[in-house]
């Protein structure tokens, strides 16, 4: 049995001669540029990932729709380098918690940390368990989704709902002719003409998913995707109704964010409360406002039309639909200091190979936004076995010199969604955004190196033909890499004729045999490549490696 690093971590303070490679002053290797690479191996089930870098540990935490253990919603993955992940046991939100308002469709978790209070806020969407008619006007409303908020003292959770229900928000579209009231129970075949659709009653409540919180110059905005349900839009070019999801936003107050106890539920800004209320509405009826951010009719792009003929092609099994969802907003600055805002979004059906990512640009969080003619900037690559790319978040490398888009993708058109990390580049002066979506080898994010390979002893003593050694590989932040992830490993070797055999585990090894005079154990840190081979990592031209003598006891 190898020595677990958790058993030897404390020895760092009592052993003055630990063997270290890959850091300044190390016994072997040197600090400098690294040739380490990574590739998207699609090892972890994850959908709609959102990544937070925790300032305390320096580690990255990814939160995902699905992937959690039974009894929890939302898987949590942890990584010191943004590309080598391990899944944490459990999940973010315990099922059956005291304030579980959601029935199902727990989707798109995002977590935000307030360094002033130390609180972590989890935003997520789910379908209402109760009160559907109260919130949406119809007890049989098909997609009664809303946004909830939970809080924790650690990025690893567990999170607890702040309130027994979702955010107190009733977005209402007063201009929508509710053609669903003219349709049959299956709600798949809309009116055939615009004239017929315009006879439907005006107004509907807006179900919403995929929350994304944007902090900008002291103000806070909640971006969300309006569910496609009850949003049939007449497409003049196609000459028919298409059911769409759009990107919308609402401003939030700050009291929840500034509450040191983390016990205040987010509220929408007063200017949005009842902004769409009609003077003839009954007392107590809420009809809140929202800001339209992206919709197809205002800025049509043909790549978003992969499913507008699904009803006919499926024999009536599916609706004609169009999607804009999974938004993430980032702010950049031009050379002359002007702010430019970039919004990434996903279009087409998440379950299809055509799912992809586009982006839009604006001068203000609330727009107006214009889509890029370069869209889509992330899409399927069948030759690389990459499909259904989409719904991610933007995060900086450890040294903040590079940006990455952490998203989901599929290794085949039918497989489940998996966690991917792709390089993202911004050019604010040209309004350009590029995402290097690939499954090939790429350099690890900047600021991860230098690596340090540390052994827990300066020699391996063999007693009764058996000896043990443990090791650890650290990044520039000091965090340990998850060596149980096969994307990286420490490779132990003994020379022929040493009289030794090595039984390796991820974080250590057991040596068996009787050592010959001068026997040594060599350790090298290696990264796995896309072709399945392993390559030793070098820094400043030297391998990240150490050599440990093996002696009889």
N, C-alpha and C positions, 0 to 999 in steps of 0.2 A: 504493500500500500504506500503510495507516494505521500509525502508530507503536504497537507493542504496549506495553501498560503495563509489562510485565516489563522492557522496555528503558529505561523512564524512571523506574522506581521509585527507583533510586539517586540520581536527580537531586533528589529531595526534600531531600537533604542539602547540595546545592551551589547550587541556585537559590533565592535569597532572595525571589523575587517570583512564585512559583507562584500562579495564580489559583484561589481557593477560594470556593465558595458553600455556604451552609447550616450554617456553624458560627460560634460567637461570634467577632466581629472579622473576619468574612469580607468580601470585596469586595462581595458581593451576597448577598441572603437573610439570614436571621437564625435563631438557634436558638430553638426553642420547640415547641409542639405541632405535630404533622404530620397532614395529611389523607390520607396514603398508605393505599392499600387493597391487598388481594390477593384472589384467588379460587382455588379448587381446580381447576386446569386439567387434572388427570390426565395430566400430560406424561411422567411417569417410571414405567416398569414396576417395581413393587415389591410385595412381599407380606410380611405379618407384620413390619412395620417396627418397629425399636427405635431410639430417639434418645438420644444422649449429648451433653452439652455439654462440650466440652474446655476446661478452665480455662486452659490456656496460650494458646490462640488466641482463646478466646471463641466459636468457631464450633460449630455443631451438626453431628453426624455421624449419619446414619441408615443402619442396616444392614438388609438385606432378603434374604428368601428369593428366590433367583433374581435375574436382572438383571445378573449379573457377566459379564465377558468370558470367552471360552473359556479353560480352564485354571485357573479360579478358582471358588470357591463364595462366595456372598453379596456382592451389590453394596454399594458404599459411596457415599453421597451426602453432600455437604457444603453447608452454608448458614450465612451470618452472621446471618440474620434469622428462621429457622425456617420460612419459606414460599417462599423463592427458592433452589432447589436446583441443584446441578450434580453429575453423576456422575463419580466418580474412575475413572481407567483401572484395569483389572485387577479386583481384588476383595479380600475379606478373607482367605480361606484358599486357598492354592494347592492345586490338585488334584495327587494323586500325591506329596504331601509325605512326608517320611520316616516319619511316624507316621499314615498314613491308615487308620484302623480302620473307617470308615464305607463302606458299599457304595453307598448312594443315600439318597434322602429327606433331603437336607441341608436342615433347616428351622429357622426361628425363631431367628436369631442375636440375642444380646443382649451388650452390651459394658459392662464396669464398670471405672472408673479408680480406682486407689488413689493419692491425692496424696502419701502418705508414701513410697511406693516408686517412683512414676512408671510402674508397670506397668498395662497394659490387658488385661483378661481377657475372652475371647470364649467364651460358653456357646452351645452349639448342639445340635441333636438329629440323629440319622441312624440308618439301619438297619445292623445289624452285617454286616460282610463275612464273618467267620468265627466259629466257636464258638457258633452259635445254640443248639444242643442244650445246651451247657454253661451258658449264661445263662438259657435259658427252658424247658429240659426236653424240648423237641421240636425236631427238626431242621427240620421244615416249618412252624415257627411263622410265622404270616403277617405280623405287624408287629413284628419284633424290634428295636424302637427303644430307643436309650439316649442319654445326654447326654455330650458331650465338652467339653473345655476347652482353649483355645489362648491364647497370650500374645503381646504385642507391646510395643514401646517407643513406639509412636505410634498414635493413633486411626485413622490411614490404613493401618495394617498394614505389611507382611504379617504375619499371625498364624501362629504355629507351635504344633502340638499339644504340650502339656506331657508327655504320656505316650503310649505306643503304643496305648492303648485308652481306652474311656470311663471315667467315674467308677466306682470300685469299689463298685457298689451293685446289690443284687439284691432289689428290693421284691417281696414275696410276699403274696398274699391267701389266707389259710388258710380263709376262710369261703365262698369261691366254689365252687359246684358247677360243674365244668368241663363244661358241656353240649356244648362243641365235640367231646368224645370220643363223644357220641351222634349226631353229625351226619355228613352225607356229605362228600365231598372238597371240594365247593364252599363249605361252611360258611356257607350263606345261610339255611337253613331250620332253626330251632331246634325243640326239642320243643313240641308243641302244648298241653301241660298242665304246670302247676307240679309236679304229682305225679311226672310222668316226669322232669322236670328235676332233682328232688331225688334221683334215683337215680344221678346222675353223681358221679364221684369228687370229693372236696373238694380245693381248692387249685390255684392257678395263679400263675405269675410275671407281673408287671405291666410291660408295655412303656410307655415314657414319652417324651413330646415336650414342646416349648414351655417350655423352662426360663425361670424368672424368679427372680432372686436378690433377697432382701429383707434389708436391713441394719436392725437395730432394737436399740438400747440395748446394743451390744456383741455381740449374737448375730446369726448369719447363717442364713437359711433358704433352701432351694431349693424353690420351687413348680414344679409340672409338671402336665401333662395326662396322665392315664392313657389310653392308646390305647383305642378302643372294642373292639378285637379281644379276644376271650376275656373279655368283661364283659357277658354276656347277663343282663339284669335283668328279673324278672317284674313286669309292670305290672298291678296288680290292676284298675285302672279299664278298661284296654283288654282285659284277659284274654288277654295274650300276652307273649312275651319280646321285649324291645327291647335292642339292643346299644348300650351307652353309653360315652362318654368322660366322665371326671370330673376335677375339680381336686384334687390331693393336695399334700403337702408333707413335707419331711424337714429336720431341722436339720443344718448343716454345722459342722465345726470351723473354727478361725481360722488354722491354721498356713499354709495356702496363701495367704491374703490378706496375712499379715504377712511372708512370705518376700521379702526384698529382691531376690533373684535371679529371682523369678517362676518357680521351677522345681519347686514343690511342687503336686501334684495335689490338688484338693479331696477331702475325705473326709467321710463322714456321721458324725454324732455317735455315740459308742459306745453310747448307749442304744437306738439303732435297729438296730445290727448284730445279726443273728440274733434279733430281737425276736419273730419269728413261727416260729421253729424248733420242731419237735416233738421230744420226747425220743427218739422212735424213729427219727429221721432218721440216715442214714449219716454217718460222719465226713467233714468237708470240705464238706458241703452247706450253702449259705448261703440263709437265708430272712429277709431284712431287713424291718423295719417301715416304716410310713408313717402320716401323719396325714391323714384324710379332711377335705377342706375344703368342697367343693361336690359334691353329687350330686342328681339329679332327685328321687328318692324322698323325700329328707329335706326338700325345699323345692320342690315342683312348681310350674311356671309354664307355662301352655298355649302361650305364644309359642315355646317350645322344641320343639314337637311337629310341626314342618313336614315331617319325614321318617319318622314312625313308621308310615306305611303304604306305604312305598316298594316293598316286596317285591310287594305285590299290584298297585300302580299301574304297576310296571315289568315285570310279567309274570315275576317271579322274577330279574330282572337285578341288582337292588340289595337290600341288606339293610334291614330296619327299624332305623333308628338314631336316636340322639340325641347331641348334642355339648355339651360344656362345655370350652372350650380357650382358649389364648392369654391367660392371666391376667396382670395387672399389679397390684401392691399398692402403695398410697401411704398415708402417714400424715398425718393432720391433727389439729388441736387444737381443742377446743371453747372457748367464752369463759371457762369456769372452769378451763381447762388440762388437761382430760382428753384422752387420746389416743383417736382414732377411726381405724380402718383401713378403707380402701375397696379393694375388689377388683373390677376390671373383667374381664369374660370374654366370650367370643364363643360363640354357640350357632347351631345348624343347620349345614347342609353349606356349607363354604367356597365351593364352586363354584356355589351357588344364589343367586338374588336375595334369598332370605330370611335370609341370613347377617346377624347383628346383634349388638349389644353390650348386655349387662346389667351390673348391679353388685350387690355384696353389702357388708354393713357388719359390723364386729366390734370388740371391745374389745382383742383380742390377735391377733397374726399367725396363731396356730393356732386361732383361733375361740373359741366357735362363731360361724359366719357366717350371716347372714340376708339373703336376696335382697330387693331393693327392689320394692315393688308398682308402681313407675313403669316397670319394665322392659318392653320394651327402651328404652334411652335413646339408641340410635343404630341406625337402620334405613333401609331403602331409601326413596328419594324419587323415584319415577319421573318426576314433572314436572320435576325438576332433573337428570335423567339420572344418578342416583346409586343404585347397587345394591351388594349384597354387602359392606356396610360392616362392618369388624371387624378384630380382632387388631392392636391398636396398643399404644402406650406413652405414659405421661404425662410431660410435661417442662414446666419453667417458662420463661416469657419471659425475655429478657435482663436485665430489672430484677427478675425474680422476683415481680412483682406479679400475673401472670396464669398460668394453667395451660392447656396444650394437650394434645390427644390426637392423636397422629400415627398414622394407621391406613391400611389399604388400602381401596379401593373400586373399583367398575367403572362405566364410563360407559354400559354397556349390560349386559343380563343375560348376554351371551355374550362380552364383551370380557375382556381380561386385567386382572389386578389392578394398580392404580396408587396412587401415593403421594398422600395427603391430609393436611391439617392442619386440625383443628377445635378451636374454643375449648371448654374444659372448665371448669365452675364447681362448686365444693364449698361446701356449707353444713353443717359438722359438727354444729351445734346442732339441725339438723332432719334429719340423715342424708340429705341430698339431694346428688345428683350430676347434672349436666346436661351434655350434649355438643351443641354447636351444629354439627351436621353439615349442610353446605350447599355448593353450588357457586356461590353468589352472592357479591357483593362484601362484604368485611368489613375492618375496620381491621387494619393490620399489628400484630403483637404489641407490647406496651408495652416501651419501653426500646430499641427498634431505632433510633428517631430520637434526636438530630438526624442528618440525612444531611449529607454533605459532597461536593460536586461539585468535583473538582480537575482543572485543566488542566495539562499538562506544560510550558507556556510562556506568557509574558505577551503575545505577539503571534505571528501566523503570517507568516513571511517567505516571499514567493513568488519563487522563482528559476526562470526558464525556464517560467513559467506553471504552476508546481506548488508546493504547500506541504503540510506535514503538521502534524497536532496529535493528541495523545493525551489521554485523560481517564480518570478513575477516580471511582467513587461509593462512599463509605465510610459505614458505620453508626456509631453511638455508640461501639462497641467499637474502632473503627479498622479493622475488617475490610472488605475490598472486596467489593461485590456482584458476582455473576457476570453480567456484562452480556450474555453469550451466551445467557442465559435470556431469552426474549421477554416474560416477565412484567415486565421493566423495561428501560428504554433511556435513552440520552442522545440527544436530538433536536437535531441541528445545523441552523441556518437562516442563510441570507444574504438580505439585503433585495433586492427587485427593483432592477435597475439597478446592482448591485454589480460586475457583470462577472465573477461567480464561479459555479462549479458545485461541488456537494459530493458526494463519493462516500463514504458513511458505512460504517463497520464497527462492531461492538459496542463496541470500546474506543478508537476514534479515527476520523479521517477524513482523506481526501486532498482538497485544494482545487485546482481547475483553473481557469485563466483569468488575466486581468489585472485586478487590483483597481482599482476606481474610487477616487477620493479619499474618505477617510473610511469605507471599507468595513469592516464588522465581521462576525464570526461569533458568532451567539448559540447558547448551549448550555442546554438545559433537561433536568432529570431528570424522567422520566415513568414511571408504572406503568400496566400494561395492565389494563383492566376486563373484566368477564365478557362484555360485549356485543362485545368485540373492539376497542373504541376505546382510546386512550391519554389519560391525564389528567396534566397537570403537577402535581408534588408541591409543596405549599406548607408552610412552617413559619413560625409566628408571623404568618401572613397573607401572607408573601412567597414567591414562587416560588423553588425551588432552581434557580438559573440564574446564568450568567455571560456576559459579552460580551467577545470578544477582537478587537482590531484586526487587520486584514489589510493588510500593507504590501508594496510591491515590494522586491526585493533586487537 
